[in-house]
Amino acid sequence: MKVIKRAGAALTMAALLTGVVSLTGCEGMNSRQRDTALGAGAGGVAGAVMGGGALGTIGGAAVGGIIGNQVGK
């Protein structure tokens, strides 16, 4: 039971650290670059959920990135 609690705490800390690092990575971006990155992320998640597999994820990220780029115009 202690091992499971330790693993859960380690995963929680890793997720928190990843979130903080990813938010600071957008600091130097302009709004169009940020919209492109957000669109690619959202498209990748949507592609993984709808299509499943790597091809759906990559296709969704590509389409989402293009849409995010165009929205920022």
Summary of the structure (lengths in Angstrom):
residues: 73
radius of gyration: 15.9
end to end distance: 52.8
largest distance: 52.8
contacts: 195
relative contact order: 0.14
helix: 85%
strand: 0%
